[in-house]
């Protein structure tokens, strides 16, 4: 997990340490908003700054799930650094 979340502890824009993670559903298609299907939408986990709203990092839910799966096998995790 640490290799995704990294060591970001301060906002690169304003220097604040008032950061938080939130989930964001992103429309990655060109479909109009009220004609979307669920497969047009990707779930992202976003690290944002509460003070200036800067987006510092985003990780797709799929990628996070892969890493969580890898974390079930601690020995495999050690070999898969990116
Ligand atoms: Zn900030």
PDB file of the backbone (N, CA, C, O) and the ligand in Angstrom, with CONECT records:
HET     ZN  A 101       1
ATOM      1  N   UNK A   1       0.831  -1.190   0.000  1.00  0.00           N
ATOM      2  CA  UNK A   1       0.000   0.000   0.000  1.00  0.00           C
ATOM      3  C   UNK A   1       0.872   1.248   0.000  1.00  0.00           C
ATOM      4  O   UNK A   1       0.573   2.232  -0.677  1.00  0.00           O
ATOM      5  N   UNK A   2       1.949   1.193   0.766  1.00  0.00           N
ATOM      6  CA  UNK A   2       2.787   2.385   0.892  1.00  0.00           C
ATOM      7  C   UNK A   2       3.316   2.820  -0.465  1.00  0.00           C
ATOM      8  O   UNK A   2       3.538   4.009  -0.691  1.00  0.00           O
ATOM      9  N   UNK A   3       3.521   1.864  -1.376  1.00  0.00           N
ATOM     10  CA  UNK A   3       4.081   2.244  -2.664  1.00  0.00           C
ATOM     11  C   UNK A   3       3.080   3.001  -3.527  1.00  0.00           C
ATOM     12  O   UNK A   3       3.487   3.699  -4.457  1.00  0.00           O
ATOM     13  N   UNK A   4       1.796   2.886  -3.251  1.00  0.00           N
ATOM     14  CA  UNK A   4       0.818   3.704  -3.970  1.00  0.00           C
ATOM     15  C   UNK A   4       0.652   5.033  -3.270  1.00  0.00           C
ATOM     16  O   UNK A   4       0.758   6.100  -3.875  1.00  0.00           O
ATOM     17  N   UNK A   5       0.392   4.940  -1.985  1.00  0.00           N
ATOM     18  CA  UNK A   5       0.037   6.135  -1.235  1.00  0.00           C
ATOM     19  C   UNK A   5       1.237   7.062  -1.149  1.00  0.00           C
ATOM     20  O   UNK A   5       1.086   8.280  -1.061  1.00  0.00           O
ATOM     21  N   UNK A   6       2.432   6.478  -1.176  1.00  0.00           N
ATOM     22  CA  UNK A   6       3.640   7.271  -1.219  1.00  0.00           C
ATOM     23  C   UNK A   6       3.887   8.014   0.071  1.00  0.00           C
ATOM     24  O   UNK A   6       3.370   7.649   1.127  1.00  0.00           O
ATOM     25  N   UNK A   7       4.671   9.043  -0.025  1.00  0.00           N
ATOM     26  CA  UNK A   7       5.034   9.779   1.179  1.00  0.00           C
ATOM     27  C   UNK A   7       4.565  11.214   1.095  1.00  0.00           C
ATOM     28  O   UNK A   7       5.162  12.109   1.695  1.00  0.00           O
ATOM     29  N   UNK A   8       3.490  11.434   0.346  1.00  0.00           N
ATOM     30  CA  UNK A   8       2.965  12.794   0.236  1.00  0.00           C
ATOM     31  C   UNK A   8       2.321  13.193   1.554  1.00  0.00           C
ATOM     32  O   UNK A   8       1.299  12.629   1.944  1.00  0.00           O
ATOM     33  N   UNK A   9       2.906  14.145   2.229  1.00  0.00           N
ATOM     34  CA  UNK A   9       2.347  14.603   3.506  1.00  0.00           C
ATOM     35  C   UNK A   9       2.048  16.097   3.485  1.00  0.00           C
ATOM     36  O   UNK A   9       1.445  16.637   4.413  1.00  0.00           O
ATOM     37  N   UNK A  10       2.480  16.759   2.406  1.00  0.00           N
ATOM     38  CA  UNK A  10       2.252  18.198   2.309  1.00  0.00           C
ATOM     39  C   UNK A  10       1.751  18.545   0.921  1.00  0.00           C
ATOM     40  O   UNK A  10       2.132  17.911  -0.063  1.00  0.00           O
ATOM     41  N   UNK A  11       0.904  19.545   0.846  1.00  0.00           N
ATOM     42  CA  UNK A  11       0.417  20.034  -0.432  1.00  0.00           C
ATOM     43  C   UNK A  11       1.553  20.713  -1.188  1.00  0.00           C
ATOM     44  O   UNK A  11       2.252  21.567  -0.643  1.00  0.00           O
ATOM     45  N   UNK A  12       1.731  20.318  -2.472  1.00  0.00           N
ATOM     46  CA  UNK A  12       2.804  20.937  -3.254  1.00  0.00           C
ATOM     47  C   UNK A  12       2.451  22.358  -3.689  1.00  0.00           C
ATOM     48  O   UNK A  12       3.328  23.126  -4.085  1.00  0.00           O
ATOM     49  N   UNK A  13       1.163  22.706  -3.612  1.00  0.00           N
ATOM     50  CA  UNK A  13       0.745  24.043  -4.028  1.00  0.00           C
ATOM     51  C   UNK A  13       0.828  25.057  -2.889  1.00  0.00           C
ATOM     52  O   UNK A  13       1.331  26.163  -3.085  1.00  0.00           O
ATOM     53  N   UNK A  14       0.339  24.693  -1.700  1.00  0.00           N
ATOM     54  CA  UNK A  14       0.284  25.676  -0.613  1.00  0.00           C
ATOM     55  C   UNK A  14       1.058  25.255   0.626  1.00  0.00           C
ATOM     56  O   UNK A  14       1.182  26.038   1.568  1.00  0.00           O
ATOM     57  N   UNK A  15       1.591  24.008   0.645  1.00  0.00           N
ATOM     58  CA  UNK A  15       2.399  23.575   1.792  1.00  0.00           C
ATOM     59  C   UNK A  15       1.598  23.065   2.968  1.00  0.00           C
ATOM     60  O   UNK A  15       2.172  22.664   3.980  1.00  0.00           O
ATOM     61  N   UNK A  16       0.274  23.072   2.852  1.00  0.00           N
ATOM     62  CA  UNK A  16      -0.570  22.597   3.957  1.00  0.00           C
ATOM     63  C   UNK A  16      -0.388  21.093   4.160  1.00  0.00           C
ATOM     64  O   UNK A  16      -0.109  20.359   3.212  1.00  0.00           O
ATOM     65  N   UNK A  17      -0.550  20.642   5.411  1.00  0.00           N
ATOM     66  CA  UNK A  17      -0.586  19.196   5.655  1.00  0.00           C
ATOM     67  C   UNK A  17      -2.021  18.729   5.914  1.00  0.00           C
ATOM     68  O   UNK A  17      -2.238  17.630   6.423  1.00  0.00           O
ATOM     69  N   UNK A  18      -2.975  19.552   5.568  1.00  0.00           N
ATOM     70  CA  UNK A  18      -4.397  19.230   5.774  1.00  0.00           C
ATOM     71  C   UNK A  18      -4.922  18.499   4.531  1.00  0.00           C
ATOM     72  O   UNK A  18      -5.710  19.047   3.760  1.00  0.00           O
ATOM     73  N   UNK A  19      -4.467  17.249   4.354  1.00  0.00           N
ATOM     74  CA  UNK A  19      -4.785  16.474   3.157  1.00  0.00           C
ATOM     75  C   UNK A  19      -5.814  15.410   3.489  1.00  0.00           C
ATOM     76  O   UNK A  19      -5.917  14.967   4.633  1.00  0.00           O
ATOM     77  N   UNK A  20      -6.572  15.005   2.487  1.00  0.00           N
ATOM     78  CA  UNK A  20      -7.555  13.951   2.715  1.00  0.00           C
ATOM     79  C   UNK A  20      -7.780  13.166   1.423  1.00  0.00           C
ATOM     80  O   UNK A  20      -7.636  13.691   0.319  1.00  0.00           O
ATOM     81  N   UNK A  21      -8.135  11.900   1.595  1.00  0.00           N
ATOM     82  CA  UNK A  21      -8.483  11.029   0.472  1.00  0.00           C
ATOM     83  C   UNK A  21      -9.990  11.019   0.291  1.00  0.00           C
ATOM     84  O   UNK A  21     -10.741  11.018   1.266  1.00  0.00           O
ATOM     85  N   UNK A  22     -10.426  11.013  -0.954  1.00  0.00           N
ATOM     86  CA  UNK A  22     -11.851  10.848  -1.212  1.00  0.00           C
ATOM     87  C   UNK A  22     -12.029  10.056  -2.496  1.00  0.00           C
ATOM     88  O   UNK A  22     -11.125   9.973  -3.328  1.00  0.00           O
ATOM     89  N   UNK A  23     -13.219   9.475  -2.638  1.00  0.00           N
ATOM     90  CA  UNK A  23     -13.528   8.715  -3.847  1.00  0.00           C
ATOM     91  C   UNK A  23     -14.196   9.636  -4.854  1.00  0.00           C
ATOM     92  O   UNK A  23     -15.018  10.480  -4.497  1.00  0.00           O
ATOM     93  N   UNK A  24     -13.827   9.459  -6.128  1.00  0.00           N
ATOM     94  CA  UNK A  24     -14.381  10.308  -7.178  1.00  0.00           C
ATOM     95  C   UNK A  24     -14.744   9.418  -8.362  1.00  0.00           C
ATOM     96  O   UNK A  24     -13.918   8.633  -8.828  1.00  0.00           O
ATOM     97  N   UNK A  25     -15.966   9.539  -8.843  1.00  0.00           N
ATOM     98  CA  UNK A  25     -16.378   8.765 -10.007  1.00  0.00           C
ATOM     99  C   UNK A  25     -16.189   9.614 -11.250  1.00  0.00           C
ATOM    100  O   UNK A  25     -16.831  10.650 -11.416  1.00  0.00           O
ATOM    101  N   UNK A  26     -15.302   9.161 -12.115  1.00  0.00           N
ATOM    102  CA  UNK A  26     -14.925   9.951 -13.267  1.00  0.00           C
ATOM    103  C   UNK A  26     -15.576   9.413 -14.536  1.00  0.00           C
ATOM    104  O   UNK A  26     -15.538   8.212 -14.804  1.00  0.00           O
ATOM    105  N   UNK A  27     -16.167  10.302 -15.303  1.00  0.00           N
ATOM    106  CA  UNK A  27     -16.710   9.940 -16.617  1.00  0.00           C
ATOM    107  C   UNK A  27     -15.556   9.931 -17.621  1.00  0.00           C
ATOM    108  O   UNK A  27     -15.041  10.991 -17.976  1.00  0.00           O
ATOM    109  N   UNK A  28     -15.148   8.754 -18.078  1.00  0.00           N
ATOM    110  CA  UNK A  28     -14.024   8.696 -19.016  1.00  0.00           C
ATOM    111  C   UNK A  28     -14.494   8.559 -20.462  1.00  0.00           C
ATOM    112  O   UNK A  28     -13.677   8.339 -21.356  1.00  0.00           O
ATOM    113  N   UNK A  29     -15.794   8.684 -20.701  1.00  0.00           N
ATOM    114  CA  UNK A  29     -16.322   8.600 -22.057  1.00  0.00           C
ATOM    115  C   UNK A  29     -16.712  10.000 -22.529  1.00  0.00           C
ATOM    116  O   UNK A  29     -16.508  10.976 -21.807  1.00  0.00           O
ATOM    117  N   UNK A  30     -17.268  10.102 -23.725  1.00  0.00           N
ATOM    118  CA  UNK A  30     -17.766  11.391 -24.221  1.00  0.00           C
ATOM    119  C   UNK A  30     -19.298  11.460 -24.106  1.00  0.00           C
ATOM    120  O   UNK A  30     -19.943  12.348 -24.663  1.00  0.00           O
ATOM    121  N   UNK A  31     -19.851  10.500 -23.369  1.00  0.00           N
ATOM    122  CA  UNK A  31     -21.300  10.417 -23.232  1.00  0.00           C
ATOM    123  C   UNK A  31     -21.793  11.534 -22.317  1.00  0.00           C
ATOM    124  O   UNK A  31     -21.160  11.869 -21.315  1.00  0.00           O
ATOM    125  N   UNK A  32     -22.941  12.102 -22.689  1.00  0.00           N
ATOM    126  CA  UNK A  32     -23.526  13.136 -21.828  1.00  0.00           C
ATOM    127  C   UNK A  32     -23.868  12.571 -20.468  1.00  0.00           C
ATOM    128  O   UNK A  32     -24.158  11.384 -20.319  1.00  0.00           O
ATOM    129  N   UNK A  33     -23.828  13.441 -19.488  1.00  0.00           N
ATOM    130  CA  UNK A  33     -23.940  13.025 -18.099  1.00  0.00           C
ATOM    131  C   UNK A  33     -25.143  12.144 -17.789  1.00  0.00           C
ATOM    132  O   UNK A  33     -24.990  11.135 -17.102  1.00  0.00           O
ATOM    133  N   UNK A  34     -26.327  12.488 -18.269  1.00  0.00           N
ATOM    134  CA  UNK A  34     -27.488  11.690 -17.874  1.00  0.00           C
ATOM    135  C   UNK A  34     -27.764  10.521 -18.828  1.00  0.00           C
ATOM    136  O   UNK A  34     -28.813   9.882 -18.751  1.00  0.00           O
ATOM    137  N   UNK A  35     -26.804  10.250 -19.731  1.00  0.00           N
ATOM    138  CA  UNK A  35     -26.928   9.052 -20.577  1.00  0.00           C
ATOM    139  C   UNK A  35     -25.831   8.047 -20.281  1.00  0.00           C
ATOM    140  O   UNK A  35     -25.600   7.123 -21.061  1.00  0.00           O
ATOM    141  N   UNK A  36     -25.169   8.221 -19.180  1.00  0.00           N
ATOM    142  CA  UNK A  36     -24.051   7.340 -18.843  1.00  0.00           C
ATOM    143  C   UNK A  36     -24.510   5.946 -18.469  1.00  0.00           C
ATOM    144  O   UNK A  36     -25.586   5.754 -17.902  1.00  0.00           O
ATOM    145  N   UNK A  37     -23.681   4.992 -18.795  1.00  0.00           N
ATOM    146  CA  UNK A  37     -23.804   3.652 -18.234  1.00  0.00           C
ATOM    147  C   UNK A  37     -22.708   3.498 -17.192  1.00  0.00           C
ATOM    148  O   UNK A  37     -21.725   4.239 -17.185  1.00  0.00           O
ATOM    149  N   UNK A  38     -22.894   2.539 -16.328  1.00  0.00           N
ATOM    150  CA  UNK A  38     -21.888   2.397 -15.263  1.00  0.00           C
ATOM    151  C   UNK A  38     -20.510   2.088 -15.836  1.00  0.00           C
ATOM    152  O   UNK A  38     -19.503   2.420 -15.210  1.00  0.00           O
ATOM    153  N   UNK A  39     -20.435   1.458 -17.017  1.00  0.00           N
ATOM    154  CA  UNK A  39     -19.102   1.158 -17.553  1.00  0.00           C
ATOM    155  C   UNK A  39     -18.437   2.375 -18.208  1.00  0.00           C
ATOM    156  O   UNK A  39     -17.309   2.272 -18.689  1.00  0.00           O
ATOM    157  N   UNK A  40     -19.118   3.516 -18.231  1.00  0.00           N
ATOM    158  CA  UNK A  40     -18.486   4.763 -18.679  1.00  0.00           C
ATOM    159  C   UNK A  40     -17.800   5.488 -17.528  1.00  0.00           C
ATOM    160  O   UNK A  40     -17.144   6.512 -17.717  1.00  0.00           O
ATOM    161  N   UNK A  41     -17.965   4.941 -16.347  1.00  0.00           N
ATOM    162  CA  UNK A  41     -17.506   5.647 -15.149  1.00  0.00           C
ATOM    163  C   UNK A  41     -16.408   4.838 -14.468  1.00  0.00           C
ATOM    164  O   UNK A  41     -16.536   3.627 -14.283  1.00  0.00           O
ATOM    165  N   UNK A  42     -15.336   5.518 -14.100  1.00  0.00           N
ATOM    166  CA  UNK A  42     -14.230   4.888 -13.386  1.00  0.00           C
ATOM    167  C   UNK A  42     -14.164   5.472 -11.985  1.00  0.00           C
ATOM    168  O   UNK A  42     -14.287   6.684 -11.801  1.00  0.00           O
ATOM    169  N   UNK A  43     -13.972   4.618 -11.010  1.00  0.00           N
ATOM    170  CA  UNK A  43     -13.817   5.113  -9.646  1.00  0.00           C
ATOM    171  C   UNK A  43     -12.349   5.396  -9.371  1.00  0.00           C
ATOM    172  O   UNK A  43     -11.490   4.537  -9.571  1.00  0.00           O
ATOM    173  N   UNK A  44     -12.076   6.593  -8.916  1.00  0.00           N
ATOM    174  CA  UNK A  44     -10.720   6.987  -8.540  1.00  0.00           C
ATOM    175  C   UNK A  44     -10.690   7.315  -7.059  1.00  0.00           C
ATOM    176  O   UNK A  44     -11.686   7.760  -6.488  1.00  0.00           O
ATOM    177  N   UNK A  45      -9.547   7.093  -6.452  1.00  0.00           N
ATOM    178  CA  UNK A  45      -9.315   7.593  -5.102  1.00  0.00           C
ATOM    179  C   UNK A  45      -8.346   8.751  -5.235  1.00  0.00           C
ATOM    180  O   UNK A  45      -7.262   8.608  -5.801  1.00  0.00           O
ATOM    181  N   UNK A  46      -8.738   9.868  -4.723  1.00  0.00           N
ATOM    182  CA  UNK A  46      -8.007  11.110  -4.951  1.00  0.00           C
ATOM    183  C   UNK A  46      -7.508  11.665  -3.627  1.00  0.00           C
ATOM    184  O   UNK A  46      -8.241  11.722  -2.639  1.00  0.00           O
ATOM    185  N   UNK A  47      -6.242  12.074  -3.630  1.00  0.00           N
ATOM    186  CA  UNK A  47      -5.686  12.771  -2.465  1.00  0.00           C
ATOM    187  C   UNK A  47      -5.770  14.263  -2.739  1.00  0.00           C
ATOM    188  O   UNK A  47      -5.149  14.769  -3.674  1.00  0.00           O
ATOM    189  N   UNK A  48      -6.537  14.957  -1.923  1.00  0.00           N
ATOM    190  CA  UNK A  48      -6.726  16.389  -2.129  1.00  0.00           C
ATOM    191  C   UNK A  48      -6.277  17.188  -0.923  1.00  0.00           C
ATOM    192  O   UNK A  48      -6.109  16.659   0.176  1.00  0.00           O
ATOM    193  N   UNK A  49      -6.087  18.477  -1.159  1.00  0.00           N
ATOM    194  CA  UNK A  49      -5.733  19.409  -0.092  1.00  0.00           C
ATOM    195  C   UNK A  49      -6.999  20.113   0.373  1.00  0.00           C
ATOM    196  O   UNK A  49      -7.722  20.695  -0.436  1.00  0.00           O
ATOM    197  N   UNK A  50      -7.268  20.063   1.667  1.00  0.00           N
ATOM    198  CA  UNK A  50      -8.482  20.693   2.194  1.00  0.00           C
ATOM    199  C   UNK A  50      -8.369  22.213   2.191  1.00  0.00           C
ATOM    200  O   UNK A  50      -9.385  22.907   2.236  1.00  0.00           O
ATOM    201  N   UNK A  51      -7.165  22.732   2.137  1.00  0.00           N
ATOM    202  CA  UNK A  51      -7.003  24.183   2.216  1.00  0.00           C
ATOM    203  C   UNK A  51      -7.112  24.872   0.855  1.00  0.00           C
ATOM    204  O   UNK A  51      -7.713  25.942   0.757  1.00  0.00           O
ATOM    205  N   UNK A  52      -6.536  24.273  -0.202  1.00  0.00           N
ATOM    206  CA  UNK A  52      -6.574  24.970  -1.497  1.00  0.00           C
ATOM    207  C   UNK A  52      -7.225  24.136  -2.600  1.00  0.00           C
ATOM    208  O   UNK A  52      -7.280  24.575  -3.748  1.00  0.00           O
ATOM    209  N   UNK A  53      -7.719  22.938  -2.269  1.00  0.00           N
ATOM    210  CA  UNK A  53      -8.397  22.063  -3.230  1.00  0.00           C
ATOM    211  C   UNK A  53      -7.498  21.484  -4.317  1.00  0.00           C
ATOM    212  O   UNK A  53      -7.999  20.927  -5.294  1.00  0.00           O
ATOM    213  N   UNK A  54      -6.191  21.605  -4.167  1.00  0.00           N
ATOM    214  CA  UNK A  54      -5.268  20.998  -5.125  1.00  0.00           C
ATOM    215  C   UNK A  54      -5.425  19.474  -5.110  1.00  0.00           C
ATOM    216  O   UNK A  54      -5.592  18.871  -4.050  1.00  0.00           O
ATOM    217  N   UNK A  55      -5.370  18.857  -6.300  1.00  0.00           N
ATOM    218  CA  UNK A  55      -5.339  17.402  -6.384  1.00  0.00           C
ATOM    219  C   UNK A  55      -3.885  16.956  -6.401  1.00  0.00           C
ATOM    220  O   UNK A  55      -3.122  17.331  -7.292  1.00  0.00           O
ATOM    221  N   UNK A  56      -3.511  16.163  -5.424  1.00  0.00           N
ATOM    222  CA  UNK A  56      -2.098  15.781  -5.283  1.00  0.00           C
ATOM    223  C   UNK A  56      -1.797  14.415  -5.874  1.00  0.00           C
ATOM    224  O   UNK A  56      -0.673  14.151  -6.300  1.00  0.00           O
ATOM    225  N   UNK A  57      -2.794  13.553  -5.901  1.00  0.00           N
ATOM    226  CA  UNK A  57      -2.561  12.196  -6.382  1.00  0.00           C
ATOM    227  C   UNK A  57      -3.908  11.577  -6.691  1.00  0.00           C
ATOM    228  O   UNK A  57      -4.900  11.864  -6.021  1.00  0.00           O
ATOM    229  N   UNK A  58      -3.944  10.718  -7.716  1.00  0.00           N
ATOM    230  CA  UNK A  58      -5.158   9.931  -7.893  1.00  0.00           C
ATOM    231  C   UNK A  58      -4.770   8.519  -8.290  1.00  0.00           C
ATOM    232  O   UNK A  58      -3.823   8.307  -9.047  1.00  0.00           O
ATOM    233  N   UNK A  59      -5.506   7.571  -7.775  1.00  0.00           N
ATOM    234  CA  UNK A  59      -5.233   6.157  -7.988  1.00  0.00           C
ATOM    235  C   UNK A  59      -6.554   5.518  -8.384  1.00  0.00           C
ATOM    236  O   UNK A  59      -7.568   5.742  -7.722  1.00  0.00           O
ATOM    237  N   UNK A  60      -6.562   4.723  -9.459  1.00  0.00           N
ATOM    238  CA  UNK A  60      -7.819   4.080  -9.825  1.00  0.00           C
ATOM    239  C   UNK A  60      -8.163   3.008  -8.795  1.00  0.00           C
ATOM    240  O   UNK A  60      -7.283   2.367  -8.221  1.00  0.00           O
ATOM    241  N   UNK A  61      -9.455   2.833  -8.578  1.00  0.00           N
ATOM    242  CA  UNK A  61      -9.896   1.823  -7.621  1.00  0.00           C
ATOM    243  C   UNK A  61      -9.396   0.441  -8.035  1.00  0.00           C
ATOM    244  O   UNK A  61      -9.079  -0.386  -7.180  1.00  0.00           O
ATOM    245  N   UNK A  62      -9.323   0.187  -9.358  1.00  0.00           N
ATOM    246  CA  UNK A  62      -8.818  -1.104  -9.825  1.00  0.00           C
ATOM    247  C   UNK A  62      -7.371  -1.312  -9.403  1.00  0.00           C
ATOM    248  O   UNK A  62      -6.983  -2.395  -8.965  1.00  0.00           O
ATOM    249  N   UNK A  63      -6.578  -0.250  -9.544  1.00  0.00           N
ATOM    250  CA  UNK A  63      -5.164  -0.369  -9.205  1.00  0.00           C
ATOM    251  C   UNK A  63      -4.999  -0.569  -7.697  1.00  0.00           C
ATOM    252  O   UNK A  63      -4.171  -1.360  -7.245  1.00  0.00           O
ATOM    253  N   UNK A  64      -5.796   0.159  -6.941  1.00  0.00           N
ATOM    254  CA  UNK A  64      -5.732   0.007  -5.485  1.00  0.00           C
ATOM    255  C   UNK A  64      -6.135  -1.412  -5.095  1.00  0.00           C
ATOM    256  O   UNK A  64      -5.522  -2.019  -4.217  1.00  0.00           O
ATOM    257  N   UNK A  65      -7.169  -1.938  -5.753  1.00  0.00           N
ATOM    258  CA  UNK A  65      -7.620  -3.291  -5.460  1.00  0.00           C
ATOM    259  C   UNK A  65      -6.530  -4.311  -5.783  1.00  0.00           C
ATOM    260  O   UNK A  65      -6.350  -5.289  -5.056  1.00  0.00           O
ATOM    261  N   UNK A  66      -5.795  -4.073  -6.891  1.00  0.00           N
ATOM    262  CA  UNK A  66      -4.681  -4.979  -7.229  1.00  0.00           C
ATOM    263  C   UNK A  66      -3.652  -4.994  -6.112  1.00  0.00           C
ATOM    264  O   UNK A  66      -3.151  -6.048  -5.721  1.00  0.00           O
ATOM    265  N   UNK A  67      -3.345  -3.798  -5.601  1.00  0.00           N
ATOM    266  CA  UNK A  67      -2.329  -3.717  -4.556  1.00  0.00           C
ATOM    267  C   UNK A  67      -2.829  -4.325  -3.254  1.00  0.00           C
ATOM    268  O   UNK A  67      -2.059  -4.930  -2.509  1.00  0.00           O
ATOM    269  N   UNK A  68      -4.120  -4.161  -2.983  1.00  0.00           N
ATOM    270  CA  UNK A  68      -4.678  -4.761  -1.774  1.00  0.00           C
ATOM    271  C   UNK A  68      -4.646  -6.271  -1.890  1.00  0.00           C
ATOM    272  O   UNK A  68      -4.409  -6.974  -0.907  1.00  0.00           O
ATOM    273  N   UNK A  69      -4.887  -6.771  -3.104  1.00  0.00           N
ATOM    274  CA  UNK A  69      -4.791  -8.213  -3.330  1.00  0.00           C
ATOM    275  C   UNK A  69      -3.359  -8.680  -3.127  1.00  0.00           C
ATOM    276  O   UNK A  69      -3.113  -9.710  -2.499  1.00  0.00           O
ATOM    277  N   UNK A  70      -2.413  -7.909  -3.669  1.00  0.00           N
ATOM    278  CA  UNK A  70      -1.006  -8.260  -3.498  1.00  0.00           C
ATOM    279  C   UNK A  70      -0.620  -8.265  -2.024  1.00  0.00           C
ATOM    280  O   UNK A  70       0.206  -9.068  -1.591  1.00  0.00           O
ATOM    281  N   UNK A  71      -1.224  -7.363  -1.263  1.00  0.00           N
ATOM    282  CA  UNK A  71      -0.896  -7.266   0.159  1.00  0.00           C
ATOM    283  C   UNK A  71      -1.381  -8.487   0.950  1.00  0.00           C
ATOM    284  O   UNK A  71      -0.950  -8.721   2.079  1.00  0.00           O
ATOM    285  N   UNK A  72      -2.287  -9.262   0.334  1.00  0.00           N
ATOM    286  CA  UNK A  72      -2.713 -10.502   0.983  1.00  0.00           C
ATOM    287  C   UNK A  72      -1.574 -11.511   1.017  1.00  0.00           C
ATOM    288  O   UNK A  72      -1.566 -12.439   1.825  1.00  0.00           O
ATOM    289  N   UNK A  73      -0.587 -11.301   0.096  1.00  0.00           N
ATOM    290  CA  UNK A  73       0.571 -12.195   0.017  1.00  0.00           C
ATOM    291  C   UNK A  73       1.818 -11.348   0.219  1.00  0.00           C
ATOM    292  O   UNK A  73       2.420 -10.896  -0.755  1.00  0.00           O
ATOM    293  N   UNK A  74       2.210 -11.128   1.457  1.00  0.00           N
ATOM    294  CA  UNK A  74       3.290 -10.179   1.753  1.00  0.00           C
ATOM    295  C   UNK A  74       4.584 -10.504   1.020  1.00  0.00           C
ATOM    296  O   UNK A  74       5.334  -9.587   0.686  1.00  0.00           O
ATOM    297  N   UNK A  75       4.869 -11.758   0.762  1.00  0.00           N
ATOM    298  CA  UNK A  75       6.115 -12.105   0.093  1.00  0.00           C
ATOM    299  C   UNK A  75       6.118 -11.665  -1.360  1.00  0.00           C
ATOM    300  O   UNK A  75       7.138 -11.211  -1.877  1.00  0.00           O
ATOM    301  N   UNK A  76       4.962 -11.803  -2.021  1.00  0.00           N
ATOM    302  CA  UNK A  76       4.850 -11.358  -3.405  1.00  0.00           C
ATOM    303  C   UNK A  76       4.955  -9.843  -3.499  1.00  0.00           C
ATOM    304  O   UNK A  76       5.547  -9.311  -4.438  1.00  0.00           O
ATOM    305  N   UNK A  77       4.380  -9.151  -2.521  1.00  0.00           N
ATOM    306  CA  UNK A  77       4.392  -7.682  -2.498  1.00  0.00           C
ATOM    307  C   UNK A  77       5.823  -7.144  -2.550  1.00  0.00           C
ATOM    308  O   UNK A  77       6.099  -6.161  -3.238  1.00  0.00           O
ATOM    309  N   UNK A  78       6.722  -7.791  -1.823  1.00  0.00           N
ATOM    310  CA  UNK A  78       8.104  -7.316  -1.752  1.00  0.00           C
ATOM    311  C   UNK A  78       8.788  -7.356  -3.112  1.00  0.00           C
ATOM    312  O   UNK A  78       9.707  -6.580  -3.372  1.00  0.00           O
ATOM    313  N   UNK A  79       8.341  -8.263  -3.983  1.00  0.00           N
ATOM    314  CA  UNK A  79       8.996  -8.411  -5.284  1.00  0.00           C
ATOM    315  C   UNK A  79       8.400  -7.488  -6.355  1.00  0.00           C
ATOM    316  O   UNK A  79       8.967  -7.359  -7.440  1.00  0.00           O
ATOM    317  N   UNK A  80       7.286  -6.860  -6.066  1.00  0.00           N
ATOM    318  CA  UNK A  80       6.581  -6.132  -7.122  1.00  0.00           C
ATOM    319  C   UNK A  80       6.658  -4.604  -6.969  1.00  0.00           C
ATOM    320  O   UNK A  80       5.675  -3.905  -7.211  1.00  0.00           O
ATOM    321  N   UNK A  81       7.799  -4.106  -6.577  1.00  0.00           N
ATOM    322  CA  UNK A  81       7.927  -2.649  -6.490  1.00  0.00           C
ATOM    323  C   UNK A  81       7.948  -2.033  -7.871  1.00  0.00           C
ATOM    324  O   UNK A  81       8.538  -2.581  -8.802  1.00  0.00           O
ATOM    325  N   UNK A  82       7.297  -0.888  -7.996  1.00  0.00           N
ATOM    326  CA  UNK A  82       7.250  -0.211  -9.299  1.00  0.00           C
ATOM    327  C   UNK A  82       8.169   0.971  -9.310  1.00  0.00           C
ATOM    328  O   UNK A  82       8.266   1.668 -10.320  1.00  0.00           O
TER     329      UNK A  82
HETATM  330 ZN    ZN A 101      -2.955  23.109  -0.741  1.00  0.00          ZN
END
